[in-house]
Amino acid sequence: MSKPLTFQELIFTLQKFWAEQGCILQQPYDVEMGAGTMSPETFLRVLGPKPFSVCYLQPSRRPADGRYGENPNRLFKHTQCQVILKPPPPNVQELYLQSLQAIGIDLRKHDLKFEEDNWESPTLGAWGIGWQVMLDGMEVTQFTYFQQCGGVDLDPISAELTFGLERLCAFLQDKESVYDIVWARDPKTGGEITYRDVRYAEEVQFSAYNFEAADVEKTWEHLRLYEAECKALIDGFPVAKKSETDASRYPMLAAFDLCLKCSHLFNLLDARGAISVTERVGVIARIRALAVGVAKSYAEQQSATANEPAVAAGKS
Amino acid sequence: MADFLLEIGLEEIPARMVDGAREELARRTQELLTRENLIDGGSATGFSTPRRISVKLSGVKASQADLKEEVTGPSTKVAYKDGVTTPAAEAFAKKVGVSVDKLTKITNAKGEYLAATVEKKGRGAADVLAELLPKEIASIYWAKNMYWRAGKPERFVRPVRWIVAKLDDKVVPLEFAGIKAGAQSEGHRVLHKGEVKIFAPADYAETLEKAKVIVSPADRKKRIEKALDAATRTIPGARWRADNALINTVVNLTEYPSVILGSFDKQFLSLPEEVLVTVMRDHQKYFAIEDAHGKLAPYFLAVLNTDGDPDGLIRHGNERVLRARFADAQFFWETDQKIPLKQRVEMLKNVTFQKDLGSYYDKAARMARLVDIGGADFDRPKHKIDRNASHEAAWLAKADLTTELVKEFTELQGVVGGLYARAQKLPPAVSDAIYDQYKPASMEDYVPRTPEAAMVALADKADSIAGMFALGMQPTGSKDPFALRRAANGIVKTIVEHGLPVDLRILFREALAGYKGSAAEKKFVKLDEYENAITAFFRERLEFYLKDVRGFAYDEVGAVLAAGSDRVTDVLTRAEAIATVRKTPDFEPISVAFKRIKNILRQAKEAGKLPAQEFSASLAAEPAEKVLADAVKNTAPRVTELRKKHDYAGALAEIAKLRPALDTFFDKVMVMVDDGKVRANRLALLSQMLRDFSTIADFSEIVTQTEK
């Protein structure tokens, strides 16, 4: 039997597989976020009528999940492989199973179940219907048909597949701890670089920062500044959209970056234990207002302009 | 006569929805064929797996019988002019498709009309099914639906991927959700490759079994139970823990089930059983195994959706997942203990109870206040309660919401708090009260086991109900997002089973008072309606409890509740009394008499004729009137005495003894006489009777033989 895939081989293989299905390969979005769904490649692209299929990795930062590198399964930052198929081809489940085969899972030798698991993010005004895919009792993928995003009803519907790569790789390599995953193997020497070698220090230091060191007052200040700027951009769109040229160059994408910043800073303050009960509900509502505001404006901008190429999967 | 088969192929249906949908599809198909005269009796058989719901019926007619139908046309006055047919007659003939000379005449109540006998050709079964069955499919109820196709033409539980519809060997050309029916089904996702063609409905189950799909859920269930037995037998003396809900779930998660036995490290058995079982059952859908003494054994059973695990890979994978889960739980269990519950109470200030009702810290404070008030009231010999313990438990009850273990396994809230309290050496009265605070979870569940636990559970539920009602967020129709009905049912069951002397009106007045001075108060609306709303809400709950749970007749329940519903224990005692006394011969006539009294008083009131302040013996002219007045006078104190002793059956028996005097009264005495003084006096006697003798039950609510 051949050796199971290393972490980086797993990435190549999944990307190659989905590229062959007609997905464009996008790079991770370079703003902190809690989940791949929040990337504009998903959150904004699922809006509007244009077909779009994409596969990308997204480092997902969840400050409260940090464990100083001590827990074998919990990470402050984990890597999601995110696939969006808009619209989903009728054989989308079949394609998904093929992707598992592609990374070396012989389905004939394993137990696979699709168990109901609907996804919802009140902060993003988004929800979908789907499953958690269970392989030998472990959740390997979240499979969702998006129904609404940013408070906007979707048509066409997009299918979203989210693979948690650390967990999947630990399964493939049969490791008890994600830190023992082989990240890369030197082709000449066969020497192994583990996940621990690559990421352990980051987990320790960011846990320390998120839980202990982050300056609460300054973080609040950052949140306020980003929010104000995001809000100003959202509020400016109704005027700009009256002119077609101004509408298409209006920086809603930048507004969304600012919204992501706010979301991450909120998570950071939350991990820091700096958000009281009364504040919490209010801040969530504020961020939701930003996300929904951007989504609505972006959807309008899309219907007003048609300058983006369509990327559709499953056409081979 | 033909067999009909319909199979709707879907992406995986949520396990919890499969059974209902399968039964509904079978019922709808059968009803459609019956309605369309395509079947005489016979019954539909439903099948289902996660990927399909199907129905099979025998005895379907090839087509409907032809029908002759008489159609009425225009009046002959319009149809003929001077003996010649008019365009109106010709238009009618054209519409019904017969020539003018074939038209006949009929006379009905309105006059003479043209008529025609029309032959309605029966339609073929395939035709009817193709037209009407898609509408039935679209009407199936799903708890949650989705869109998947562009343009969003339909909603359904999950995308439809294939449809098989066959009338014997012929395909029924129906279409649903853009899928045309054919003969192609699908086998097991992994175990079967290649096409699966259904030749005839009769071969359905057999054909799919070859494709590694067992379409009968009952067969899968048997297979799973047998496999669970077989796997357990390998461990001497062991038994798998029966769990009906779990069995039904795994039946609906598998198309071709088998079972593996896995094990876990004995060291995890040091964790509380509640935690281990929750991880296995709720999170992994595993069956737990116990040893000969009923103690949890370090094994589990997993039901697979495949035919086996020859290499042990699946067992290995499942054990690995469980190990990680248990290790997490163990880690949480140990780290959570570093901050004892008492210190966690302060942390509750950061946990929202409800956005307008403040934090769980606020709630804990209100609960402690409420158990103190209740405790002072109940601390009598009959209801001995450790008031310090209930006070402490109320404060600590919600502290487990700040623990990692509860954040991970939310369904264990309360239980975890109780376990931690025990581990932290708090008195058993405190830890038990924390443990049982959410009990009962349903009408079948047990109530909090100790008086202290009952107090804490009541305070918790009453506080939630009071707050939500004050916000104007009471349940309406099918909407009850905070499960307040369940909470109220729990209150009723707890009060009854502990025999607590709780007065709901006082409990809820105090529960509302707990919010006094808080920020929540500013959000409260329509407080003047609060008390009535609570009373009406609990009357419904009591009705449900007495009728559906305790099996009292609905009129007995009505009679008892009409006499007051605030003291739950008392309501039940009165209901029991009435059910006992009802069997005695005088009871029914007394009910009739009380109805009569009520009617007379109502009619008198409507006519503006009011009773006197008090009955006066000197105004009683008729002997029968005096006899009744004396009987009432003698009975009333006896009834009061018995009622005080809660001997309701005795009191009711006393009231029943009034029957001869009442009968004679109604025989001999006319109430509504012209003499105003005499009339008012008689009305006073009757209204006094109604007042004095309706405190246990309102007899007029009882449905008597004559009314049935």
Interface residues (C-beta under 8 A of the other chain):
Chain A: N71 P72 N73 P87 P88 P90 Q93 L97 L107 R108 K109 H110 D111 L112 K113 F114 E115 E116 N118 G128 I129 W131 L135 D136 G137 M138 Y145 Q147 D155 P156 I157 F171 D174 E176 G273 I275 S276 V277 R280 V281
Chain B: E11 E12 P14 A15 R16 P50 K144 M146 Y147 W148 R149 A150 G151 K152 R158 P159 R161 R189 V190 L191 L253 T254 Q284 Y286 A302 L304 N305 T306 D309 D311 L313 I314 H316 G317 N318 R320 V321 L322 R323 A324 A327 D328 F331 K349 N350 V351 T352 K355 G358 S359
